[in-house]
Amino acid sequence: MNNDYESIEDLSKQFSDNVAANQKRLNQIRSNQFLDMANADGIINVKQVIEKRHDFTYREQSQLEILSNEMNDLVLNQIKIFEEDTAFKQKELLQKKILLEELGKEYSKQLSYISELSNSKSDLPLTPLIVHMDMLLQNQDLSEKQKNHLIIARQNILSGLNLQ
């Protein structure tokens, strides 16, 4: 979120710098042309000054309009990117939540079946092994290869018990 505000702040600064630089160039051009309009006696052609002023005002408005349109486009693009990122993250979180709920249901179903099975057969030696494997699978320090090995071993045990 901070990066978005910083990028908008940078865009705003660039916009301000462009406006200031254009204004300086415009003022320089105006002063040079004003000096060019004076003849050798120092008399200024007022009609020519008025025409140039109208021309410069039109150009200045056009430049400001172009700059403001560019700034608006940049800001809108940044907002669109932010909204798309937020929507994607929310969908991803929702999918993870649904997956975790399904895994929780399946895990509960398997544990309840194992507990029923252990109640009916008072001495089931595989129950502690399955519980231990589940605890190991929740360990974050395992490599992907180790996790895959535990998953396969657990599936083999459960298929032997007809739990899967």
C-alpha positions as CSV (number, residue, x, y, z in Angstrom):
1,M,0.0,0.0,0.0
2,N,2.9,2.4,0.8
3,N,4.4,1.7,-2.6
4,D,1.2,2.8,-4.3
5,Y,1.2,6.1,-2.3
6,E,4.9,6.6,-3.1
7,S,4.4,6.0,-6.8
8,I,1.5,8.4,-6.9
9,E,3.6,10.9,-5.0
10,D,6.4,10.4,-7.5
11,L,4.0,10.9,-10.4
12,S,2.7,14.1,-8.8
13,K,6.2,15.4,-8.4
14,Q,7.1,14.6,-12.0
15,F,3.9,16.4,-13.1
16,S,4.8,19.5,-11.0
17,D,8.3,19.5,-12.3
18,N,7.1,19.3,-15.9
19,V,4.7,22.2,-15.4
20,A,7.4,24.3,-13.8
21,A,9.9,23.5,-16.6
22,N,7.3,24.3,-19.3
23,Q,6.4,27.6,-17.5
24,K,10.0,28.7,-17.4
25,R,10.5,27.9,-21.1
26,L,7.3,29.7,-21.9
27,N,8.4,32.8,-19.9
28,Q,11.8,32.8,-21.7
29,I,10.1,32.6,-25.1
30,R,7.7,35.4,-24.2
31,S,10.5,37.7,-23.0
32,N,12.6,37.0,-26.1
33,Q,9.7,37.6,-28.4
34,F,8.7,40.8,-26.5
35,L,12.2,42.1,-27.0
36,D,12.0,41.2,-30.7
37,M,8.8,43.1,-31.1
38,A,10.5,46.4,-30.1
39,N,12.0,48.3,-33.0
40,A,15.3,50.2,-32.9
41,D,13.6,53.2,-31.3
42,G,12.2,51.1,-28.5
43,I,8.6,51.6,-29.6
44,I,6.5,48.4,-29.2
45,N,3.9,47.3,-31.7
46,V,0.9,46.8,-29.3
47,K,-1.2,45.0,-31.8
48,Q,1.5,42.4,-32.4
49,V,1.9,42.0,-28.6
50,I,-1.8,41.3,-28.2
51,E,-1.7,38.7,-31.0
52,K,1.3,37.0,-29.5
53,R,-0.4,37.0,-26.0
54,H,-3.4,35.3,-27.4
55,D,-1.3,32.7,-29.1
56,F,0.8,32.1,-26.0
57,T,-2.3,31.8,-23.8
58,Y,-3.7,29.2,-26.2
59,R,-0.5,27.2,-26.2
60,E,-0.2,27.4,-22.4
61,Q,-3.7,26.1,-22.0
62,S,-3.0,23.3,-24.5
63,Q,0.1,22.3,-22.6
64,L,-1.6,22.3,-19.3
65,E,-4.4,20.2,-20.7
66,I,-2.0,17.7,-22.2
67,L,0.0,17.5,-18.9
68,S,-3.2,17.1,-16.8
69,N,-4.5,14.4,-19.1
70,E,-1.2,12.5,-18.9
71,M,-1.3,12.8,-15.1
72,N,-4.8,11.6,-14.9
73,D,-4.0,8.6,-17.2
74,L,-1.0,7.7,-15.0
75,V,-3.0,7.9,-11.8
76,L,-5.9,5.9,-13.4
77,N,-3.5,3.2,-14.5
78,Q,-1.9,3.0,-11.1
79,I,-5.4,2.7,-9.5
80,K,-6.4,0.0,-12.0
81,I,-3.2,-2.0,-11.3
82,F,-3.8,-1.7,-7.5
83,E,-7.4,-2.9,-7.8
84,E,-6.5,-5.8,-10.0
85,D,-3.7,-6.9,-7.5
86,T,-6.2,-6.6,-4.6
87,A,-8.9,-8.6,-6.4
88,F,-6.4,-11.3,-7.3
89,K,-5.1,-11.5,-3.7
90,Q,-8.6,-11.7,-2.4
91,K,-9.5,-14.6,-4.8
92,E,-6.3,-16.4,-3.9
93,L,-7.1,-16.1,-0.2
94,L,-10.6,-17.3,-0.7
95,Q,-9.3,-20.3,-2.6
96,K,-6.8,-21.1,0.1
97,K,-9.6,-20.8,2.7
98,I,-11.9,-23.2,0.8
99,L,-9.0,-25.7,0.3
100,L,-8.1,-25.6,4.0
101,E,-11.7,-26.2,5.0
102,E,-12.0,-29.2,2.7
103,L,-8.7,-30.6,4.0
104,G,-9.9,-30.0,7.6
105,K,-13.2,-31.9,6.8
106,E,-11.3,-34.8,5.2
107,Y,-8.8,-34.9,8.1
108,S,-11.7,-34.9,10.7
109,K,-13.5,-37.7,8.8
110,Q,-10.3,-39.8,8.7
111,L,-9.6,-39.2,12.4
112,S,-13.2,-40.1,13.4
113,Y,-13.0,-43.3,11.3
114,I,-9.7,-44.2,12.8
115,S,-11.0,-43.6,16.4
116,E,-14.1,-45.8,15.6
117,L,-11.8,-48.4,14.2
118,S,-9.6,-48.3,17.2
119,N,-12.6,-48.5,19.6
120,S,-13.8,-51.6,17.8
121,K,-10.3,-53.2,17.7
122,S,-8.8,-52.3,21.0
123,D,-5.2,-52.9,19.9
124,L,-4.7,-51.1,16.6
125,P,-1.0,-50.5,16.2
126,L,-1.3,-48.3,13.1
127,T,-3.3,-45.4,14.7
128,P,-0.3,-43.9,16.5
129,L,1.7,-44.2,13.3
130,I,-0.9,-42.4,11.2
131,V,-1.2,-39.6,13.9
132,H,2.6,-39.3,14.0
133,M,2.7,-39.0,10.2
134,D,0.1,-36.3,10.2
135,M,2.2,-34.4,12.8
136,L,5.3,-34.8,10.7
137,L,3.5,-33.5,7.6
138,Q,2.6,-30.3,9.4
139,N,6.3,-29.7,10.1
140,Q,7.6,-26.8,8.1
141,D,11.2,-27.9,8.1
142,L,10.7,-30.9,5.9
143,S,11.9,-30.9,2.3
144,E,9.4,-31.4,-0.5
145,K,10.9,-34.9,-1.1
146,Q,10.4,-35.9,2.6
147,K,6.8,-34.6,2.5
148,N,6.0,-36.6,-0.6
149,H,7.5,-39.7,0.9
150,L,5.3,-39.3,4.1
151,I,2.2,-38.7,2.0
152,I,2.8,-41.8,0.0
153,A,3.5,-43.9,3.1
154,R,0.3,-42.5,4.8
155,Q,-1.8,-43.3,1.8
156,N,-0.5,-46.8,1.7
157,I,-1.3,-47.4,5.3
158,L,-4.8,-45.9,4.9
159,S,-5.5,-47.9,1.8
160,G,-4.5,-51.0,3.7
161,L,-7.1,-50.1,6.3
162,N,-9.7,-49.3,3.5
163,L,-9.9,-45.7,4.9
164,Q,-9.3,-43.9,1.6
